[in-house]
Amino acid sequence: MNLAIVGAGMAGLSAARALRQRRPGLSVTIFEKSRGFGGRVATRRRDGFVFDHGAQVIKTPDADIERLLHAELPREDLRRIEKPVYVFYADGTIAEGDPTLNAEPSWFYASGLNQLGKLLAAGLDVRLEVRIASLRREEGTARWMLFNANGVHVGTADAVLLTPPAPQTAEILAMSDFDPALRDALVRELIYVPYRRCLTLTLAYDRLIERPFYALVNVDRQHPMAWLALEHTKGTERCPPGHSLLIAQMAGHFSMQQWEAPADELAAAVIEIVSMALGEDLSRPLWYDRQGWRYALPDGIARTSVLNTTHTGLFFAGDYTAGLGRIHLAIKSGQEVADAIEAWLTR
Ligand SMILES: Cc1cc2nc3c(=O)[nH]c(=O)nc-3n(C[C@H](O)[C@H](O)[C@H](O)COP(=O)(O)OP(=O)(O)OC[C@H]3O[C@@H](n4cnc5c(N)ncnc54)[C@H](O)[C@@H]3O)c2cc1C
């Protein structure tokens, strides 16, 4: 038996990892459109700086995730965020954050949060830079054939697990050839799952910017900036001594409005917002980096009753099945779908 997984983000990798442990005889191949593992858990390197321009930290609110991070995966590189997260409001007021939330540990990897993807992918068969565009039933069997954007057949599997964000999964299914009633029901369910966009601006400075907090989060959701992290507080591996890195994640409404803005105009607008927030002139960064996340965070959920198509050998996982964009929830969805696939194998 073999399984094809589309997407090497947290959901796809954790599903593959769980199945490899429990079912060593099952052949699992992961197809990933980009050049690396981790999806929205992503790290960039530039001029001696290292920064997480997607997800920033991982929380471990339950025993499974705690065990994964602290017992199952190598942990030499794992660090805890030492400073608290403060809150800010539309009028720019800053206040200390929720003490209960701040008491919950937040984790990252010193060499970059994408280390988590690399660790989860160890020993797995991942085909990078293969974008799956459509599926089709193999003639005369119940197996699934997978095709790339050029219509080239890249693999055949007994079951397929799809883990891209819901609208991207809908695009694949819309181009696929199988039971039209089922296909249309799935596409309708997935295509309308709302996602927030996020423009992320990383700013590097040749001086130290210090505050009593690691990050600021906007809690009234009225500010153009959703989150501002002092990325250099993650440690000496992150930037040269005496330098700083700020990461501004812009709010959904601001990101929609500015999505097409030229990078220099966007940077000027964001630098002004960040300067206001920190009460300091930040107009001369060494450099800035722009990243646009079209499907940053799900603002809705797809109904499991519609996605339950186990009898066809089609499976779904990802943060949108939990309705909230969090690393630990995406990992959990991968572990849960692994249970469903295992049950299907023993049917
Ligand atoms: C800016 C930002 C900040 C965030 N901050 C945090 C945070 O601090 N803490 C936290 O817990 N969470 C955070 N999140 C949310 C978290 O990153 C996600 O919830 C989680 O990573 C989702 O994992 P996933 O596997 O469901 O999806 P993804 O990470 O999107 O993985 C899907 C994978 O599928 C691949 N793919 C897509 N289409 C195809 C195709 N056609 N063929 C092949 N491969 C394909 C993609 O390239 C990707 O690798 C943040 C997200 C963003 C964008």
PDBQT file of the ligand as one rigid body, heavy atoms in Angstrom, charges set to zero:
ROOT
HETATM    1  C1  LIG A 401       2.947  35.387   9.262  1.00  0.00    +0.000 C 
HETATM    2  C2  LIG A 401       2.489  34.190  10.075  1.00  0.00    +0.000 A 
HETATM    3  C3  LIG A 401       2.737  34.159  11.443  1.00  0.00    +0.000 A 
HETATM    4  C4  LIG A 401       2.341  33.052  12.203  1.00  0.00    +0.000 A 
HETATM    5  N1  LIG A 401       2.688  33.006  13.528  1.00  0.00    +0.000 NA
HETATM    6  C5  LIG A 401       2.443  31.875  14.229  1.00  0.00    +0.000 A 
HETATM    7  C6  LIG A 401       3.002  31.699  15.529  1.00  0.00    +0.000 A 
HETATM    8  O1  LIG A 401       3.770  32.545  16.034  1.00  0.00    +0.000 OA
HETATM    9  N2  LIG A 401       2.694  30.555  16.223  1.00  0.00    +0.000 N 
HETATM   10  C7  LIG A 401       1.890  29.578  15.678  1.00  0.00    +0.000 A 
HETATM   11  O2  LIG A 401       1.636  28.580  16.354  1.00  0.00    +0.000 OA
HETATM   12  N3  LIG A 401       1.401  29.692  14.421  1.00  0.00    +0.000 NA
HETATM   13  C8  LIG A 401       1.668  30.805  13.678  1.00  0.00    +0.000 A 
HETATM   14  N4  LIG A 401       1.236  30.907  12.382  1.00  0.00    +0.000 N 
HETATM   15  C9  LIG A 401       0.357  29.835  11.833  1.00  0.00    +0.000 C 
HETATM   16  C10 LIG A 401       1.135  28.570  11.461  1.00  0.00    +0.000 C 
HETATM   17  O3  LIG A 401       2.286  28.889  10.727  1.00  0.00    +0.000 OA
HETATM   18  C11 LIG A 401       0.213  27.672  10.633  1.00  0.00    +0.000 C 
HETATM   19  O4  LIG A 401      -1.008  27.480  11.326  1.00  0.00    +0.000 OA
HETATM   20  C12 LIG A 401       0.806  26.294  10.326  1.00  0.00    +0.000 C 
HETATM   21  O5  LIG A 401       2.161  26.392   9.990  1.00  0.00    +0.000 OA
HETATM   22  C13 LIG A 401      -0.025  25.659   9.217  1.00  0.00    +0.000 C 
HETATM   23  O6  LIG A 401       0.539  24.405   8.823  1.00  0.00    +0.000 OA
HETATM   24  P1  LIG A 401      -0.167  23.548   7.685  1.00  0.00    +0.000 P 
HETATM   25  O7  LIG A 401       0.625  22.322   7.508  1.00  0.00    +0.000 OA
HETATM   26  O8  LIG A 401      -1.621  23.436   8.001  1.00  0.00    +0.000 OA
HETATM   27  O9  LIG A 401      -0.107  24.453   6.356  1.00  0.00    +0.000 OA
HETATM   28  P2  LIG A 401       1.138  25.019   5.535  1.00  0.00    +0.000 P 
HETATM   29  O10 LIG A 401       2.239  25.427   6.424  1.00  0.00    +0.000 OA
HETATM   30  O11 LIG A 401       0.564  26.073   4.639  1.00  0.00    +0.000 OA
HETATM   31  O12 LIG A 401       1.626  23.778   4.680  1.00  0.00    +0.000 OA
HETATM   32  C14 LIG A 401       1.068  23.432   3.431  1.00  0.00    +0.000 C 
HETATM   33  C15 LIG A 401       2.192  23.024   2.501  1.00  0.00    +0.000 C 
HETATM   34  O13 LIG A 401       1.619  22.644   1.246  1.00  0.00    +0.000 OA
HETATM   35  C16 LIG A 401       2.441  23.121   0.204  1.00  0.00    +0.000 C 
HETATM   36  N5  LIG A 401       1.602  23.188  -1.005  1.00  0.00    +0.000 N 
HETATM   37  C17 LIG A 401       0.578  24.040  -1.269  1.00  0.00    +0.000 A 
HETATM   38  N6  LIG A 401       0.034  23.756  -2.474  1.00  0.00    +0.000 NA
HETATM   39  C18 LIG A 401       0.730  22.703  -2.972  1.00  0.00    +0.000 A 
HETATM   40  C19 LIG A 401       0.632  21.958  -4.178  1.00  0.00    +0.000 A 
HETATM   41  N7  LIG A 401      -0.298  22.238  -5.108  1.00  0.00    +0.000 N 
HETATM   42  N8  LIG A 401       1.511  20.936  -4.395  1.00  0.00    +0.000 NA
HETATM   43  C20 LIG A 401       2.471  20.645  -3.458  1.00  0.00    +0.000 A 
HETATM   44  N9  LIG A 401       2.605  21.334  -2.293  1.00  0.00    +0.000 NA
HETATM   45  C21 LIG A 401       1.738  22.342  -2.045  1.00  0.00    +0.000 A 
HETATM   46  C22 LIG A 401       2.912  24.480   0.718  1.00  0.00    +0.000 C 
HETATM   47  O14 LIG A 401       4.061  24.936   0.027  1.00  0.00    +0.000 OA
HETATM   48  C23 LIG A 401       3.174  24.164   2.179  1.00  0.00    +0.000 C 
HETATM   49  O15 LIG A 401       4.490  23.732   2.396  1.00  0.00    +0.000 OA
HETATM   50  C24 LIG A 401       1.626  31.980  11.588  1.00  0.00    +0.000 A 
HETATM   51  C25 LIG A 401       1.399  32.018  10.204  1.00  0.00    +0.000 A 
HETATM   52  C26 LIG A 401       1.830  33.102   9.455  1.00  0.00    +0.000 A 
HETATM   53  C27 LIG A 401       1.621  33.104   7.962  1.00  0.00    +0.000 C 
ENDROOT
TORSDOF 0
